[in-house]
Amino acid sequence: MRTTGLIAALALLWGSGFFWIALALDGFTPVQLTFSRLALGALVLVPIVLIRRLPRPAGRMMWLHLTVSALIGNAIPYTLFAIAEQSVSSSTAGVINATTPLWTLLIAFAARTDDRLTARRGVGVLLGFVGVIVVFEPWNGVAGGTAGGTLACIGAAASYGLAYIYQARFLTNRDLPPLTLTAAQLVIASGLLALTLPFGGGIGSPSGLAITAVLVLGIAGTGIALIINFTLIANEGPTAASVVTYLVPAVALLLGILVLDEPARLTLPLGALLILAGVALTRARRSPARPSP
């Protein structure tokens, strides 16, 4: 029951994230938005780590792994989704995010951290990417957004998949609590984004709603959500943790269509169902993996 509750909470936080991104882009550039949500998340979590006197990362290699994880798990995908939603609807971005488990499987297979790519899993991957094609309707000139926005969404989902594998291999089960790992990663990711701020566009005049959206993204959608994410990875493994994306499309679709009044295209739920059916096929029961050396 505890795992189910964590998955549901994370799905709600991440599923609504696309909604808040759409609102925050009314006054913030993608780089400014991403930096703000990362910095807010860090400002919430770091004091908790200090007050509770939790163990802190030590050693050059640990900080190197945290930097890589911050790049591929936060800085890159957050920025790519913010860029994508300048031309792609929030509901569409949420649906494409559901391909994360497919990328997790493919990357795990390529890195030899998972068992062989069976025929059933291969069909699942193929079906999932057929769903992506259905969502973007290339026969109608990419109905869900521009080609650039499409690629940004796909790149963000692939980056998340890579992060799941990397975090499970190098960061979890290292005698450091998830809160410590999360706080350190957010600090590093904030620093990486700060370096790009001079190239991220001028300062706009964000509305009160946009500022509220950034606050929600930073405090809940980034800080709290990453604690839950690390906990799931540590307890259940990267593939099991990524199952949360089964629920993210539903949240993103409902908020995008009902609240933001985005086009209710039939291909969106159809594509989402194909993607999730593909994910279900890839999650065939398998024998337990050997512990990493």
N, C-alpha and C positions, 0 to 999 in steps of 0.2 A: 504493500500500500504506500509506503514511503517513497519508493521509486516512482510509482505511478503519479503521486502528487508532485514530485519534482519535475517529471516530464510535462505534466499539464501546465505547471507554473511557467516553465521555460518556453513552452509553445505559445502561451499567452503573451509573454514579454517579447519574444522574438517576432511573433506573428503581427503584433501591433507596432513593431518597430518600423515597418514599411510605411504605415500610416503616419507615424510621427515624423519620419524623414520627409515625406511629402509636404507636411505642414512647415517643417523647419526650413525648407528650401525657399520659403517666402522671406528672403532677407539674408540668408546665409549661403555662401558658396559651399560646394561639396567638401573642400578642404577645411574651411572654417567650421562647418558642421561636425566633421569627423574629429577634428582636434578638440572641439568643445565637449563632445560627449565622452571622449577618452579622458580628458583632463578632469571632468566632473566625476567620472567613475573612480579615478585615482584619488581625488580629494576625499571621497567618501570612504574608500577602503583603507588607505594608508594609516589614518589615525586609529582605526580599529586594530590594525596589526600592531601598532606601537603601544596602544593602551593595554592590549591583552598580552603583550610581550611574547608574541609568537616567534618561533624560529625563523631566521631570515636566510635567504639564499647566500651561499658562500662558494667561492671558487670561480676562476675564470671561465671554465667550461659551462657551469650552471648559468652564469649570466649570459654567455653566448647563446645557449639554448633558449633562454628566455627572450633574448633579442630576436632570434629567428621566429619564435612562436608569436611574439608581439607583431612582427611584420606580416606573417602569413595568416594569422588568426584574427588580427584586429585592423591594423593600418590599411592593408591592401583591400580586404573584402568590404570593410566599412566605407572606404572611399569609393570603391567601384559601385556599390549599390547607390550611394548618394549621387554619383555621376549619372548612373543609369536612370534614376527617377526624374532627371531633368527631361527625359524624352520617353520614358516607359512608365506606365501606371504602377501604382503601389501594389495593386492586386496581382499584376503580371509579374512584378519582381518577387513577390511572395511565393508565387507558384514555381518560378524557376529555382528559387532557393531550395525547393524540395528535392532537387537533383543532388544535393550534398551527399546523401548516402551512396549514390551511384559513383560519385567521384571518390568517396572514401574507399569503396571496394576496389575500384580500378587502381588507385594509388597504392593500396595495401598489397594488391597482387603484384604490381610492378616492383614494389620495394621488398617483396618476398616476406612480408609480415603476416600474410593471410594464406589460407590454403588455396588450392588451384581454382581457376575460374571455370566452374562447371557449365555444362550446357544450359542448365536452368538459369544460372546467374547471367550467362551471356544473353539469353533471351530477355531477362529482366532489364539489363542495361540497354539493350536495343529498344525495348518497349518504352523505357523511360525517355530516351532521347527522341523517339517518335512523338511522345507527348510534348516535348519542347517545340518541335516543329509545328505541331497543331496549335500551340499557344500563340506562336508568332505569325502564323498564316503567311508564309512567304509567297504563296500564290496570290495574295492580296497586297503585295508590297510591304510585308512585315506589319501586319495590322496592330500588333501589340506595342510598337515603338520603332525607333530607328535601328539600323543595323549596329551602330555603335552602342546603343543602349542594350541591345540583345547580347552582344559580346561581353559587355561589362557585367551583366547579370550572370552569365555563364562563368566568366572568370572569377567572380566573387564566390560562387558556389564551389568551384574547383579549389579555390584557395582555402575555404573552410574544410573541405575534405582532406587536403594536405595537412592542415593544422591538427585535425583529429588524430591522424597517424603520428605526426611528429610529437605532439604532447604526450600521447600514450607511451611512446618509446623513450623519451628523454626527460619528461617532467613529472609524471605521476609516479607514485610508489618510490619516492626519493626521500622519505621521512620529512617532507615539508607539507604543512596543511594547505588545502586548496586556497584559502584566503590569502596566504602569503604569496603563493604563485600568481594569483589573480592580481593582487595589488602591484607586485613587481612588474608584471607584464603590462599593466595599464600605464604605469609610470614610463616605461620604456617606449610604449606605443605613442604616448603623448609627446615625448621628446622627438620621436621620429617625425610625427606630423608637424611639430613646431618648426622643424627645419624647412618644411615646404610652404609654410604660411606666406612668405614673401612672394611666392609664385602662384598662390591660390586665388588671386583676384582681390579687388579692393574691398574695403569695409562698407557694407550696405546699411540699411536702416530696417532691421528686423522688426516685425510686428510683435505684440505681446504674445500672440498665439505661437509664433515661431520660437520665441524665447522659452515659452512653457514646454514646447515640444522637445527642445534641446535638453531642458532640465530632466524631463521624463526619460529621454534616451540615455542620458548620462548616469542618472542615479539608479533607475530601475532596469532599463534595457541593456545597460552595459555593466555596471558594478554588480548588482544583485544577480543578473542573468549569468554572468561569468562564474560567479561562485557556484551556482547550481550546475553549470556546465562542467566545471572541473570535478565536482563531486560525482556526477554521473559517470564521467570517464574513469575516475579512480575506482568506482564500485562495480561498474558494468562493462567497461571496455569501450573503445572508440566507436565500433559499429553499433552497439546497443545504445550508446548515448545519442548517436545521430538520428535515432528513430523519432526524436522529437519533431523532425521536419514532416512527419506524417500529418501533424496537426497545424503546423504553421500556415499552409495554404488556405485552410478554412478560415482562420482568423483574418488573414490578409485580404481574402476575397470579400468577406462580410463587411469589414471596415471600409475597404476601398469602394465597394459598390453602394452600400447603404449610407455611409457617412460622407464620403468624398464625391459621391455621384459619378463614379467612373463608369465607362461603358460596360454593360452587362453582356459581354459577348459569350455565346454558347461554347466557343472553343476554349474559353478559360477553364470552366469546370471539367470539360471533357479532357483537355490536356492535363489538368491536375490529376484526374483519375488514372490516366495512362501512366503518368510519372509515378504515382503512388503504387499502382499495380506492378510496375517494373521494380520499384524498391522492395515490395513484398516478395517478389520472386527471388531477388538477390539475397534475401535474408533467410535462405534455406537453413534448416537445422544442420549443424556441423559438429564435428568432434572438437573438444577443447584444444586450444592452441597451447604449444609448449611455452613456458615462461621464457622471456628474453634473457640472454646471458648478461 
